[in-house]
Amino acid sequence: MSEIAGQTGLRAGANAVVNESYSFACMRCGYGWEQSYEIEHHTDAAGHEVVFYVADGKVVPSPLSKPTCQNCDGHVVRIMRPGRVESARNAEHRHHRVPPLAGPVEAPVPEGADEKPEHHHWQLSDLLHPFQRKAS
């Protein structure tokens, strides 16, 4: 399919055209994008089914075979259902922090608390102690 990438106008001989969209996230640089494809199903001269992915009017390689990041050209790309990148961007904009209404508050110090508490070094066995069964 690499020799046909970039060609246009193949729609005339298509047996069926399916529209699909995907969300992509690069695991290398964090860039996310979405792309819609028209997937054209053709039959070649030998009777074999051939599939072309068309994006923005141009035939492109299948995004499922070896996706490439549009930002860094990395090949470790996660493919997700459509709308995931857009929903993540919207959530980021909605999730804004509201500044606290009051300043910092100091907790009251009980009498005799001037002494420094002894530092306890936790061991794994201390953490697992509640989960250990006693032998019966």
C-alpha positions as CSV (number, residue, x, y, z in Angstrom):
1,M,0.0,0.0,0.0
2,S,3.0,2.3,0.3
3,E,3.1,2.9,-3.4
4,I,-0.5,4.1,-3.5
5,A,-0.2,6.4,-0.5
6,G,-1.0,10.0,-1.5
7,Q,-3.2,9.1,-4.5
8,T,-6.7,10.5,-4.7
9,G,-9.8,9.7,-6.7
10,L,-10.1,5.9,-6.0
11,R,-13.7,6.1,-4.9
12,A,-15.2,5.2,-8.3
13,G,-14.3,1.5,-8.0
14,A,-15.2,1.0,-4.4
15,N,-17.5,-1.9,-3.5
16,A,-18.2,-0.4,-0.1
17,V,-17.1,2.7,1.9
18,V,-17.1,2.7,5.7
19,N,-16.3,5.7,7.8
20,E,-14.3,5.2,11.0
21,S,-12.6,7.6,13.4
22,Y,-9.9,6.9,15.9
23,S,-8.1,8.8,18.7
24,F,-4.4,8.5,19.0
25,A,-2.0,9.2,21.9
26,C,1.8,9.1,21.5
27,M,3.4,7.3,24.4
28,R,6.8,9.0,23.6
29,C,5.9,12.7,23.6
30,G,2.3,12.7,24.9
31,Y,0.8,14.3,21.8
32,G,-2.9,13.4,21.1
33,W,-4.9,13.7,18.0
34,E,-8.0,12.3,16.3
35,Q,-8.5,11.3,12.6
36,S,-11.4,10.2,10.6
37,Y,-11.0,7.7,7.7
38,E,-13.1,6.5,4.8
39,I,-12.2,2.9,4.4
40,E,-12.8,1.8,0.8
41,H,-13.2,-1.9,-0.1
42,H,-12.2,-2.8,-3.6
43,T,-11.7,-6.0,-5.5
44,D,-8.5,-6.3,-7.6
45,A,-8.2,-8.1,-11.0
46,A,-7.5,-11.4,-9.3
47,G,-10.7,-11.2,-7.2
48,H,-8.9,-10.4,-3.9
49,E,-10.4,-7.8,-1.6
50,V,-8.2,-4.7,-1.2
51,V,-8.8,-2.0,1.5
52,F,-7.7,1.6,1.2
53,Y,-7.7,4.1,4.0
54,V,-8.5,7.6,2.9
55,A,-7.9,10.6,5.1
56,D,-8.5,14.2,4.0
57,G,-9.0,13.0,0.4
58,K,-5.7,11.1,0.2
59,V,-5.0,7.4,0.4
60,V,-2.8,6.8,3.5
61,P,-1.4,3.6,5.1
62,S,-3.6,1.8,7.6
63,P,-3.4,3.6,11.0
64,L,-3.7,0.2,12.6
65,S,-0.6,-1.4,11.1
66,K,2.1,1.0,12.2
67,P,0.8,4.3,13.5
68,T,3.2,7.3,13.6
69,C,3.0,10.3,15.9
70,Q,2.3,13.5,14.0
71,N,4.4,15.4,16.5
72,C,7.6,13.4,17.0
73,D,7.4,10.5,14.4
74,G,7.4,8.0,17.2
75,H,5.8,4.6,16.7
76,V,4.6,3.8,20.2
77,V,1.1,5.1,19.7
78,R,-2.0,4.1,21.6
79,I,-5.1,3.8,19.4
80,M,-8.4,4.5,21.2
81,R,-12.1,5.0,20.3
82,P,-13.1,8.3,18.8
83,G,-13.6,11.3,21.1
84,R,-11.1,10.3,23.8
85,V,-8.5,13.0,23.0
86,E,-11.3,15.7,22.8
87,S,-12.9,14.6,26.1
88,A,-9.5,14.7,27.8
89,R,-8.9,18.2,26.6
90,N,-12.3,19.3,27.7
91,A,-11.8,17.7,31.2
92,E,-8.5,19.6,31.5
93,H,-10.2,22.9,30.8
94,R,-13.1,22.2,33.2
95,H,-10.9,21.1,36.0
96,H,-9.7,24.4,37.4
97,R,-8.7,25.0,40.9
98,V,-10.6,27.4,43.1
99,P,-8.4,29.3,45.6
100,P,-9.2,28.6,49.2
101,L,-11.3,31.3,51.0
102,A,-9.2,31.4,54.2
103,G,-5.5,31.4,54.8
104,P,-3.5,28.7,56.5
105,V,-4.8,27.5,59.9
106,E,-2.5,26.3,62.6
107,A,-3.7,23.3,64.6
108,P,-3.8,23.8,68.4
109,V,-0.8,22.3,70.2
110,P,-1.8,20.2,73.4
111,E,0.2,20.8,76.6
112,G,3.3,18.7,76.9
113,A,3.6,18.4,73.1
114,D,6.9,20.3,73.1
115,E,8.7,17.0,73.1
116,K,9.7,15.7,69.7
117,P,7.9,12.4,68.9
118,E,10.0,9.4,68.4
119,H,10.5,8.6,64.7
120,H,9.2,5.2,63.8
121,H,10.9,3.4,61.0
122,W,8.3,1.2,59.3
123,Q,9.1,-2.3,58.3
124,L,7.2,-4.3,55.7
125,S,6.1,-6.7,58.5
126,D,4.5,-3.8,60.3
127,L,2.4,-3.0,57.3
128,L,1.4,-6.6,56.7
129,H,0.7,-7.4,60.3
130,P,-3.1,-6.7,60.1
131,F,-3.3,-9.2,57.2
132,Q,-1.5,-12.1,58.9
133,R,-3.6,-15.0,60.2
134,K,-2.9,-16.5,63.5
135,A,-2.2,-20.3,63.5
136,S,-5.1,-22.2,65.0
